Amino acid sequence: MAVGARRLDAVSAEIARRQHGAVSRAQLLAAGVSRHGIQRRIDSGLLIRVHPGVYLVGHRGGSPLASEAAAILACGAGAFLSHRTAASLWELPVPRGGPIEVAIVGRRQRPPSGVHTYYLTAMPASERRRLRRLPLTSPSLTILDLAGTVRPEALAAALNEARVLRIVNDRALTTTLSAHPNRRGAQALRRLLEGEQGPRITRSEAELLALRLMRAHGLEPDGSDVSIGPWRVDFLFRQELLIVEVDGYRYHSTPRRFIQDRRRLADLAARGLQVFPLSWSDITSDGERAMRRLKTTLGRRGTQLGGIAGPGDFSRRCRQ
């Protein structure tokens, strides 16, 4: 191979290295690779076409983000990874699989194969980010976009994780909602944020309402405000080793409290206990469905345990 060709291959490889193994035809031409040289490298397998004018250098499956990088190159300037794809990069819990999702600012185009595109007339600089050398939407805009595509419980889980990771706060969410008041998902996100506020009642009052709801459906916990190891839990069904807790963001409103709560849940799980959360919505407006789920969970726990964990076993767990 000629020295010039080897140099061009090295330049192409360096461009691709910075882009998770992907390179565009325009970049190759700008680096000095001729059209004939590009075709020769395609024919020899050095370039693998993934989209029109976009290639992987060397082989498929190199970088785990090669497909995302190739999608951005195929969509061109003003393209940002968005929705579930952006959420995955932000390490939020979202369903995996499906097409790569890309937001394009200021123009429309036919999406490349395997890519789902969304369009924005404008995107403030505050909502543009780079992570792992890839452009993507800010955490707050990602959460807003998720609100229009995932179920409410999945949205709540993603928002909680974003708060734990300290990549989003309510001020940023409010700013993004103001910038995109009619964007799909805006209503769902507003509803979630408003629901978190709850009424101005104490936790003990919320627990009393939860107890009344359970009793109205024929469920009587074995204890309330029970001490288990270093923790206190709202309600306990002793035989099923099931804890029922009144849950809500307003009771865990800082990242530090979120982290502590997760450690607490892990410790309770290590003791063989399962936690069943009751949200404010469950208590006040969706009690029938919540109690059906609780009864089903109690029944399954009873079947699984089969009486193996007796009172003595449970007492030992509580003292540890």
C-alpha positions as CSV (number, residue, x, y, z in Angstrom):
1,M,0.0,0.0,0.0
2,A,1.3,3.5,-0.9
3,V,2.5,5.8,1.8
4,G,-0.2,8.3,0.9
5,A,-2.9,5.7,1.2
6,R,-1.6,4.5,4.6
7,R,-1.6,8.1,5.8
8,L,-5.2,8.7,4.7
9,D,-6.2,5.4,6.4
10,A,-4.6,6.6,9.6
11,V,-6.4,10.0,9.3
12,S,-9.7,8.3,8.7
13,A,-9.2,6.0,11.6
14,E,-8.4,8.9,13.9
15,I,-11.6,10.7,12.8
16,A,-13.6,7.6,13.5
17,R,-11.9,7.0,16.8
18,R,-13.3,10.3,18.0
19,Q,-16.7,9.4,16.8
20,H,-17.1,5.9,18.3
21,G,-16.0,4.3,15.0
22,A,-18.2,6.2,12.6
23,V,-17.2,8.6,9.9
24,S,-19.1,10.5,7.2
25,R,-18.3,10.7,3.5
26,A,-18.0,14.5,3.8
27,Q,-15.4,14.0,6.5
28,L,-13.4,11.5,4.4
29,L,-13.4,13.9,1.4
30,A,-12.3,16.8,3.6
31,A,-9.5,14.6,5.0
32,G,-8.2,14.1,1.4
33,V,-9.7,10.7,0.6
34,S,-10.9,10.7,-3.0
35,R,-14.3,9.4,-4.1
36,H,-12.5,6.5,-5.8
37,G,-10.5,5.9,-2.6
38,I,-13.8,5.8,-0.6
39,Q,-15.3,3.2,-3.0
40,R,-12.1,1.1,-2.9
41,R,-12.2,1.0,0.9
42,I,-15.9,0.1,0.8
43,D,-15.1,-2.8,-1.6
44,S,-12.2,-4.0,0.6
45,G,-14.3,-3.9,3.8
46,L,-12.3,-1.1,5.4
47,L,-15.5,1.0,5.3
48,I,-18.9,-0.5,6.2
49,R,-21.9,1.5,5.1
50,V,-24.6,2.0,7.8
51,H,-26.4,5.0,6.4
52,P,-26.2,6.9,3.1
53,G,-22.8,8.6,3.3
54,V,-22.0,7.2,6.8
55,Y,-19.6,4.4,7.5
56,L,-18.1,2.4,10.3
57,V,-14.3,2.1,10.0
58,G,-12.9,-1.4,10.3
59,H,-15.7,-3.6,11.5
60,R,-19.2,-3.5,13.1
61,G,-19.8,-3.7,16.8
62,G,-16.7,-1.9,17.8
63,S,-17.9,0.9,20.2
64,P,-21.2,0.4,22.0
65,L,-22.2,3.9,20.9
66,A,-21.3,3.4,17.2
67,S,-24.9,3.2,16.1
68,E,-25.8,6.4,18.0
69,A,-22.7,8.2,16.5
70,A,-23.6,7.0,13.0
71,A,-27.2,8.2,13.4
72,I,-26.0,11.7,14.4
73,L,-23.8,11.9,11.3
74,A,-26.6,10.7,9.1
75,C,-29.0,13.4,10.5
76,G,-26.4,16.1,10.1
77,A,-26.0,19.5,11.7
78,G,-28.5,20.4,14.5
79,A,-29.1,16.7,15.4
80,F,-29.2,15.6,19.1
81,L,-29.8,12.2,20.6
82,S,-33.1,12.5,22.4
83,H,-36.0,10.7,24.2
84,R,-35.1,7.1,25.3
85,T,-31.7,7.2,23.6
86,A,-30.7,10.3,25.5
87,A,-32.1,8.9,28.7
88,S,-29.9,5.8,28.3
89,L,-26.8,8.0,28.0
90,W,-27.9,9.9,31.1
91,E,-28.2,6.5,32.8
92,L,-31.9,6.8,33.5
93,P,-34.1,3.7,33.8
94,V,-35.9,3.4,30.4
95,P,-37.0,0.5,28.2
96,R,-34.2,-0.6,26.0
97,G,-34.4,-1.5,22.3
98,G,-36.2,0.2,19.5
99,P,-34.9,2.8,17.0
100,I,-32.4,5.4,17.9
101,E,-34.2,8.6,18.7
102,V,-32.9,11.9,17.4
103,A,-34.2,15.5,17.7
104,I,-33.4,17.8,14.8
105,V,-33.5,21.5,15.2
106,G,-34.7,23.9,12.5
107,R,-35.4,21.5,9.6
108,R,-37.1,18.3,8.6
109,Q,-35.6,15.4,6.7
110,R,-36.4,11.8,5.9
111,P,-35.1,9.7,8.8
112,P,-32.3,7.2,8.1
113,S,-33.2,3.5,8.6
114,G,-33.4,2.5,12.2
115,V,-33.7,6.1,13.4
116,H,-36.8,7.9,14.7
117,T,-36.6,11.7,14.3
118,Y,-38.4,14.5,16.1
119,Y,-38.4,18.1,15.2
120,L,-37.9,21.4,17.1
121,T,-38.1,24.8,15.6
122,A,-35.6,26.0,18.2
123,M,-33.5,24.7,21.1
124,P,-31.9,27.0,23.6
125,A,-28.2,26.6,24.3
126,S,-29.1,25.6,27.8
127,E,-30.8,22.5,26.5
128,R,-27.9,21.3,24.3
129,R,-25.4,19.0,25.8
130,R,-22.4,16.7,24.9
131,L,-21.9,13.5,26.7
132,R,-19.3,10.9,25.7
133,R,-18.5,13.1,22.7
134,L,-22.1,12.9,21.4
135,P,-24.7,15.7,21.2
136,L,-27.8,15.1,23.1
137,T,-30.7,16.9,24.8
138,S,-30.3,18.2,28.3
139,P,-31.7,16.1,31.2
140,S,-34.7,18.4,31.6
141,L,-35.6,18.3,27.9
142,T,-35.0,14.5,27.9
143,I,-37.4,14.1,30.8
144,L,-40.0,16.3,29.0
145,D,-39.7,14.1,25.8
146,L,-39.9,10.9,27.9
147,A,-43.2,12.2,29.3
148,G,-44.7,12.0,25.9
149,T,-43.5,8.5,25.1
150,V,-43.4,6.3,28.3
151,R,-46.0,5.3,30.9
152,P,-46.4,7.5,34.0
153,E,-44.7,5.0,36.3
154,A,-41.7,4.8,34.0
155,L,-41.6,8.6,33.8
156,A,-41.7,8.9,37.6
157,A,-38.8,6.4,37.9
158,A,-36.7,8.3,35.3
159,L,-37.3,11.6,37.1
160,N,-36.5,10.1,40.5
161,E,-33.2,8.7,39.1
162,A,-32.3,12.0,37.5
163,R,-32.8,13.8,40.8
164,V,-30.6,11.2,42.6
165,L,-27.9,11.7,40.0
166,R,-28.2,15.4,40.5
167,I,-28.5,16.1,36.8
168,V,-31.9,17.8,37.0
169,N,-33.9,19.9,39.4
170,D,-37.4,21.4,39.5
171,R,-36.2,24.8,38.4
172,A,-34.7,23.3,35.2
173,L,-37.8,21.3,34.6
174,T,-40.0,24.5,35.0
175,T,-37.8,26.4,32.6
176,T,-37.9,23.7,30.0
177,L,-41.7,23.4,30.3
178,S,-42.0,27.2,29.8
179,A,-39.8,27.0,26.7
180,H,-41.9,24.1,25.2
181,P,-45.4,24.6,26.7
182,N,-47.1,22.6,23.9
183,R,-44.6,19.9,23.3
184,R,-45.9,16.4,23.5
185,G,-45.4,15.3,27.1
186,A,-45.7,18.7,28.7
187,Q,-49.1,18.0,30.2
188,A,-48.0,14.6,31.6
189,L,-44.9,16.1,33.2
190,R,-46.9,19.0,34.7
191,R,-49.3,16.5,36.1
192,L,-46.5,14.5,37.7
193,L,-44.9,17.5,39.2
194,E,-48.1,18.9,40.5
195,G,-49.0,15.4,42.0
196,E,-45.7,15.3,43.9
197,Q,-46.7,18.4,45.9
198,G,-49.6,16.7,47.5
199,P,-51.8,18.4,50.1
200,R,-50.4,20.2,53.1
201,I,-50.8,17.3,55.6
202,T,-48.4,15.5,57.9
203,R,-46.9,12.1,57.2
204,S,-48.9,10.7,60.1
205,E,-52.1,11.9,58.6
206,A,-51.2,10.3,55.2
207,E,-50.5,7.0,57.1
208,L,-53.9,7.2,58.8
209,L,-55.6,7.6,55.4
210,A,-53.6,4.6,54.1
211,L,-54.7,2.5,57.1
212,R,-58.3,3.4,56.6
213,L,-58.1,2.5,53.0
214,M,-56.6,-1.0,53.8
215,R,-59.2,-1.7,56.5
216,A,-62.0,-0.6,54.1
217,H,-60.8,-3.4,51.8
218,G,-60.5,-6.0,54.6
219,L,-56.8,-5.8,55.1
220,E,-55.4,-5.4,58.6
221,P,-51.6,-5.0,59.0
222,D,-50.0,-6.7,62.0
223,G,-48.3,-3.5,63.0
224,S,-47.7,0.2,62.2
225,D,-44.6,2.3,62.7
226,V,-42.6,-0.9,63.2
227,S,-38.9,-1.0,64.1
228,I,-36.9,-3.3,61.8
229,G,-33.1,-3.2,62.5
230,P,-32.2,0.5,62.3
231,W,-35.3,1.4,60.3
232,R,-38.9,2.2,61.0
233,V,-41.6,1.1,58.5
234,D,-45.1,2.3,58.1
235,F,-47.0,-1.0,58.1
236,L,-46.1,-4.6,58.3
237,F,-47.8,-7.8,57.2
238,R,-45.7,-10.2,59.3
239,Q,-46.5,-13.6,57.8
240,E,-46.0,-12.4,54.3
241,L,-42.8,-10.4,55.3
242,L,-44.4,-7.4,53.4
243,I,-44.0,-3.8,54.3
244,V,-46.5,-1.2,53.1
245,E,-45.1,2.3,52.9
246,V,-46.7,5.7,52.1
247,D,-44.4,6.9,49.4
248,G,-43.9,10.2,47.6
249,Y,-41.2,12.6,46.4
250,R,-42.2,15.2,48.9
251,Y,-41.1,12.9,51.7
252,H,-37.7,12.2,50.0
253,S,-37.1,15.6,48.4
254,T,-33.3,15.7,48.3
255,P,-30.8,13.5,46.5
256,R,-29.3,12.6,49.9
257,R,-32.6,11.3,51.1
258,F,-33.2,9.4,47.9
259,I,-29.8,7.7,48.3
260,Q,-30.5,6.9,52.0
261,D,-33.9,5.5,51.1
262,R,-32.3,3.1,48.5
263,R,-29.8,1.9,51.0
264,R,-32.7,1.3,53.4
265,L,-34.7,-0.7,50.8
266,A,-31.6,-2.8,50.0
267,D,-31.1,-3.6,53.7
268,L,-34.8,-4.6,54.1
269,A,-34.5,-6.8,51.0
270,A,-31.5,-8.5,52.5
271,R,-33.7,-9.3,55.5
272,G,-36.2,-11.0,53.3
273,L,-38.7,-8.2,53.3
274,Q,-40.5,-6.7,50.3
275,V,-41.7,-3.1,50.3
276,F,-45.1,-2.2,48.7
277,P,-45.3,1.6,48.1
278,L,-48.6,3.5,48.3
279,S,-48.4,6.9,46.6
280,W,-50.6,9.8,47.4
281,S,-52.6,9.1,44.3
282,D,-53.2,5.5,45.4
283,I,-54.5,6.7,48.7
284,T,-56.8,9.4,47.5
285,S,-58.0,8.6,43.9
286,D,-56.9,5.2,42.9
287,G,-57.6,3.1,46.0
288,E,-59.5,0.3,44.4
289,R,-56.7,-0.6,42.0
290,A,-54.0,-0.1,44.6
291,M,-55.8,-2.5,47.0
292,R,-56.2,-5.1,44.3
293,R,-52.5,-4.9,43.6
294,L,-51.7,-5.2,47.3
295,K,-54.0,-8.2,47.8
296,T,-52.4,-9.9,44.8
297,T,-48.9,-9.2,46.2
298,L,-49.9,-10.5,49.7
299,G,-51.3,-13.7,48.1
300,R,-48.1,-14.3,46.1
301,R,-45.9,-13.6,49.0
302,G,-47.8,-16.1,51.2
303,T,-47.6,-18.7,48.5
304,Q,-43.9,-18.2,47.9
305,L,-43.0,-18.2,51.6
306,G,-45.3,-21.1,52.4
307,G,-45.0,-20.5,56.1
308,I,-41.2,-21.0,56.1
309,A,-40.5,-17.7,57.7
310,G,-42.1,-18.1,61.2
311,P,-42.3,-15.4,63.9
312,G,-39.0,-16.5,65.4
313,D,-37.2,-16.1,62.1
314,F,-38.7,-12.6,61.7
315,S,-37.8,-11.6,65.2
316,R,-34.2,-12.5,64.6
317,R,-34.1,-10.4,61.4
318,C,-35.5,-7.4,63.2
319,R,-32.9,-7.5,65.9
320,Q,-29.9,-7.7,63.5
